[in-house]
Amino acid sequence: MVSRWLRLAAGDVVVFAGSGRLSRTAVITHVFHSPEAAAHLWGHSPTANGDMQTWEYMFSMTTPIDIDIEYGVMNDAIGRAPGAQVREFTVLPEGESNALVALLESLEAAPHRINSPEEYSELVATPAFEQLEQEVVSLRRAEQGYLRKLLVPGPFGRCSLCRRTFSSEFLVAAHIKRRSQCSAEEKLDFTNIAMLNCRFGCDELFGRGFVGVGPDGAFHISTQLPGGPSSAYVDEYLRGATSEHWSKNPGSRRYYAHHLATDFRVSPGA
């Protein structure tokens, strides 16, 4: 429980689930640890071994928005088994989290939208963007929404890796260099920092470092890539090919280089 709480940060999306449906969503504004505050609010309860505990690992959030999404729809969007259930407090991996946020946006469940480069730049530049104070509603989700709108201006878009065309709901605006590692200047470089990835393999493969782009634009395939369907997918769409996005967007090349240097999976001892 504590290890999962430690992965939370301001700006993360929270979704409430129960009875087979997602019912509400909100955005974390602060994460804090306070045994004293928890004891004051809720007191203590005995554990199975007789110890006393309280709920001292906490977060605050924006006012929840009502939604109504069946588990099956969520599972299909994030790549989980159709019958998978939500049973406890869980922090999704980055790929599943991005897919879930994209699903919320496709259903217009995001409370804030960015409509122009000027608004995007203004919001990203303000310190409140990082702190996500209560008066700043869901800015990071708005950032993802704006980047997707920029990259997919119509109902269809082309994956930057496999070069296949998909309906916009199956595409993700992915930071080439992890957003958490970007400088303020790089976050504002929205025409180069992001690319469009399909949810049918490319977003996970790049995000997990199994695929990278070399200094000549050629795809690098990690020797740690699992066999079976993953390897077959890479063989069909990526192995031996070059990145069209890298070729057409010189400003993105330094971000691809950073990804290759820091996130690409290299075999031990290599």
C-alpha positions as CSV (number, residue, x, y, z in Angstrom):
1,M,0.0,0.0,0.0
2,V,2.7,2.5,1.0
3,S,4.9,1.6,-2.0
4,R,1.9,2.4,-4.3
5,W,1.1,5.6,-2.5
6,L,4.8,6.7,-3.0
7,R,4.2,6.6,-6.8
8,L,1.5,9.2,-6.6
9,A,2.1,12.9,-7.5
10,A,0.2,16.1,-8.1
11,G,-1.4,16.0,-11.5
12,D,-2.2,12.2,-11.4
13,V,-5.7,11.2,-12.4
14,V,-7.8,9.3,-9.9
15,V,-10.7,7.1,-10.9
16,F,-13.2,5.6,-8.5
17,A,-14.6,2.1,-9.3
18,G,-17.2,-0.3,-7.9
19,S,-20.0,-2.6,-8.9
20,G,-18.5,-3.2,-12.3
21,R,-18.2,0.5,-13.3
22,L,-16.0,3.5,-13.1
23,S,-18.1,6.2,-11.4
24,R,-16.0,9.3,-10.7
25,T,-12.7,10.8,-11.7
26,A,-10.6,13.6,-10.2
27,V,-7.0,15.0,-10.2
28,I,-4.6,14.8,-7.3
29,T,-3.6,18.3,-6.0
30,H,-1.3,17.3,-3.1
31,V,0.2,14.2,-1.7
32,F,1.1,14.2,2.0
33,H,2.0,12.0,5.0
34,S,0.7,13.0,8.4
35,P,-0.1,10.4,11.2
36,E,-1.2,13.3,13.4
37,A,-3.8,14.6,10.9
38,A,-5.1,11.1,10.2
39,A,-5.5,10.4,13.9
40,H,-7.4,13.6,14.4
41,L,-9.7,12.9,11.4
42,W,-10.3,9.2,11.8
43,G,-8.8,7.9,15.0
44,H,-7.2,4.5,15.1
45,S,-8.4,1.0,14.3
46,P,-6.9,-2.3,15.5
47,T,-5.1,-4.5,12.9
48,A,-5.2,-8.3,12.8
49,N,-2.1,-8.6,15.0
50,G,-3.5,-6.2,17.6
51,D,-1.6,-3.1,16.6
52,M,-3.3,0.2,16.1
53,Q,-3.3,1.9,12.7
54,T,-4.7,5.0,11.0
55,W,-4.8,6.2,7.4
56,E,-1.8,8.4,7.5
57,Y,-0.8,8.3,3.8
58,M,-3.1,10.7,2.1
59,F,-3.8,12.9,-1.0
60,S,-6.2,15.7,-1.8
61,M,-7.9,16.1,-5.1
62,T,-10.1,18.3,-7.2
63,T,-13.9,18.0,-7.1
64,P,-14.7,14.6,-8.6
65,I,-16.5,14.5,-12.0
66,D,-19.3,11.9,-12.4
67,I,-18.6,9.3,-15.1
68,D,-20.2,6.0,-16.1
69,I,-17.8,3.5,-17.8
70,E,-18.2,-0.3,-17.6
71,Y,-15.1,-2.2,-16.6
72,G,-15.1,-4.0,-20.0
73,V,-14.8,-0.7,-21.8
74,M,-11.8,0.3,-19.6
75,N,-10.2,-3.1,-19.9
76,D,-10.4,-3.0,-23.7
77,A,-8.9,0.5,-23.7
78,I,-5.9,-0.3,-21.4
79,G,-5.2,-3.8,-22.7
80,R,-6.4,-5.9,-19.8
81,A,-8.4,-9.1,-19.9
82,P,-12.1,-8.5,-20.6
83,G,-13.2,-9.8,-17.2
84,A,-10.6,-8.1,-15.1
85,Q,-11.9,-6.5,-11.9
86,V,-10.9,-3.5,-9.8
87,R,-10.7,-4.7,-6.2
88,E,-8.4,-2.3,-4.3
89,F,-6.2,0.8,-4.5
90,T,-4.1,0.4,-7.6
91,V,-1.6,2.6,-9.4
92,L,-1.6,1.8,-13.1
93,P,1.6,1.5,-15.2
94,E,2.4,4.5,-17.4
95,G,1.1,2.9,-20.6
96,E,-2.2,1.8,-19.0
97,S,-2.6,5.1,-17.3
98,N,-2.1,7.1,-20.5
99,A,-4.6,4.8,-22.3
100,L,-7.2,5.3,-19.5
101,V,-6.8,9.1,-19.6
102,A,-7.2,9.1,-23.3
103,L,-10.4,7.1,-22.9
104,L,-11.7,9.7,-20.5
105,E,-10.9,12.4,-22.9
106,S,-12.5,10.6,-25.8
107,L,-15.7,10.5,-23.7
108,E,-15.3,14.2,-22.8
109,A,-14.8,13.4,-19.2
110,A,-11.9,15.9,-18.8
111,P,-12.9,19.1,-17.0
112,H,-10.5,21.4,-18.8
113,R,-9.5,21.9,-22.5
114,I,-6.6,23.8,-24.1
115,N,-7.5,25.3,-27.5
116,S,-4.5,27.3,-28.6
117,P,-0.6,27.2,-28.5
118,E,-0.8,30.5,-26.6
119,E,-2.9,29.0,-23.8
120,Y,-0.8,25.9,-23.7
121,S,2.4,27.9,-23.3
122,E,0.9,30.1,-20.6
123,L,-0.4,27.2,-18.6
124,V,2.8,25.1,-18.8
125,A,5.0,28.0,-17.9
126,T,3.2,28.9,-14.7
127,P,4.4,27.3,-11.4
128,A,0.8,26.3,-10.7
129,F,1.1,23.8,-13.5
130,E,3.5,21.7,-11.4
131,Q,1.8,22.3,-8.1
132,L,-1.7,21.9,-9.5
133,E,-3.3,24.1,-6.8
134,Q,-7.1,23.7,-6.4
135,E,-7.9,26.6,-8.7
136,V,-5.9,25.0,-11.6
137,V,-8.1,22.1,-12.8
138,S,-6.6,19.1,-14.5
139,L,-3.9,20.9,-16.4
140,R,-1.8,17.8,-17.2
141,R,-4.8,16.1,-18.6
142,A,-5.4,19.2,-20.7
143,E,-1.8,19.1,-21.9
144,Q,-2.3,15.5,-23.1
145,G,-5.6,16.6,-24.8
146,Y,-4.0,19.5,-26.5
147,L,-1.0,17.4,-27.8
148,R,-3.4,14.8,-29.2
149,K,-5.5,17.6,-30.8
150,L,-2.3,19.0,-32.3
151,L,-1.1,15.7,-33.6
152,V,-4.5,14.4,-34.7
153,P,-6.5,17.4,-36.1
154,G,-9.1,15.1,-37.6
155,P,-10.8,11.8,-36.9
156,F,-7.8,9.7,-38.0
157,G,-4.0,9.8,-37.4
158,R,-0.9,8.0,-38.3
159,C,1.3,6.2,-35.7
160,S,4.8,7.7,-35.6
161,L,6.4,4.3,-35.3
162,C,4.5,1.7,-37.3
163,R,3.2,4.3,-39.7
164,R,-0.3,2.7,-39.7
165,T,-3.4,4.9,-39.7
166,F,-6.0,4.6,-36.9
167,S,-9.0,6.3,-35.6
168,S,-7.9,9.0,-33.2
169,E,-9.3,7.1,-30.1
170,F,-6.6,4.5,-30.7
171,L,-3.7,6.9,-30.7
172,V,-1.8,8.4,-27.8
173,A,0.2,11.7,-27.7
174,A,3.4,10.3,-26.2
175,H,6.4,12.4,-24.9
176,I,9.5,11.1,-26.7
177,K,11.6,12.2,-23.7
178,R,9.8,11.4,-20.5
179,R,7.9,14.5,-19.3
180,S,9.3,14.1,-15.8
181,Q,12.8,14.5,-17.2
182,C,12.0,17.5,-19.4
183,S,13.2,21.1,-18.6
184,A,10.7,23.9,-18.7
185,E,11.9,24.9,-22.1
186,E,11.5,21.3,-23.4
187,K,7.9,21.1,-22.1
188,L,7.1,24.1,-24.2
189,D,8.6,22.6,-27.3
190,F,5.3,20.9,-28.0
191,T,5.8,20.6,-31.8
192,N,8.9,18.4,-31.2
193,I,8.6,16.8,-27.8
194,A,5.6,14.5,-28.6
195,M,4.8,11.9,-31.2
196,L,1.7,9.9,-32.0
197,N,1.7,6.2,-30.9
198,C,-0.9,3.6,-31.5
199,R,-2.2,1.6,-28.6
200,F,-1.8,-1.7,-30.4
201,G,1.8,-2.1,-29.4
202,C,3.9,0.9,-30.3
203,D,3.2,3.0,-27.2
204,E,4.0,0.2,-24.8
205,L,7.1,-0.9,-26.8
206,F,8.6,2.6,-26.9
207,G,7.5,3.6,-23.4
208,R,9.1,0.5,-21.9
209,G,12.3,0.8,-23.8
210,F,12.0,-2.2,-26.0
211,V,12.2,0.0,-29.1
212,G,14.3,3.1,-29.7
213,V,15.4,5.3,-32.6
214,G,19.1,5.6,-33.4
215,P,21.1,8.6,-34.7
216,D,20.4,7.6,-38.3
217,G,16.6,7.2,-37.7
218,A,16.7,3.4,-37.7
219,F,14.7,1.5,-35.1
220,H,16.8,-0.2,-32.4
221,I,15.2,-3.4,-31.0
222,S,16.2,-4.4,-27.5
223,T,17.5,-7.9,-27.0
224,Q,15.3,-8.0,-23.9
225,L,12.2,-7.9,-26.0
226,P,10.0,-10.9,-25.1
227,G,9.4,-13.5,-27.8
228,G,6.0,-14.6,-29.1
229,P,3.5,-11.9,-30.2
230,S,5.7,-9.0,-29.1
231,S,8.6,-10.1,-31.2
232,A,6.3,-11.0,-34.1
233,Y,4.7,-7.5,-34.0
234,V,8.2,-5.8,-34.0
235,D,9.3,-8.1,-36.9
236,E,6.2,-7.1,-39.0
237,Y,6.2,-3.4,-38.4
238,L,9.5,-2.1,-37.0
239,R,12.5,-4.3,-37.4
240,G,14.7,-3.1,-40.2
241,A,12.7,0.1,-40.8
242,T,13.5,3.7,-40.1
243,S,11.4,6.3,-38.2
244,E,9.4,8.6,-40.6
245,H,8.8,11.0,-37.7
246,W,12.5,11.3,-37.0
247,S,13.2,12.0,-40.6
248,K,10.6,14.7,-41.0
249,N,11.1,16.4,-37.6
250,P,14.7,17.3,-37.0
251,G,13.7,19.2,-33.8
252,S,12.7,15.8,-32.3
253,R,16.0,14.1,-32.8
254,R,17.6,15.2,-29.6
255,Y,14.6,13.7,-27.7
256,Y,14.9,10.4,-29.5
257,A,18.6,10.4,-28.6
258,H,17.8,11.0,-25.0
259,H,15.3,8.2,-25.0
260,L,17.8,5.8,-26.5
261,A,20.5,6.8,-24.0
262,T,18.3,6.6,-20.9
263,D,15.2,4.4,-21.5
264,F,16.3,1.9,-24.1
265,R,16.8,-1.6,-22.6
266,V,20.4,-2.7,-23.0
267,S,21.4,-6.3,-22.0
268,P,23.5,-6.5,-18.8
269,G,27.2,-6.1,-19.5
270,A,26.6,-4.6,-23.0
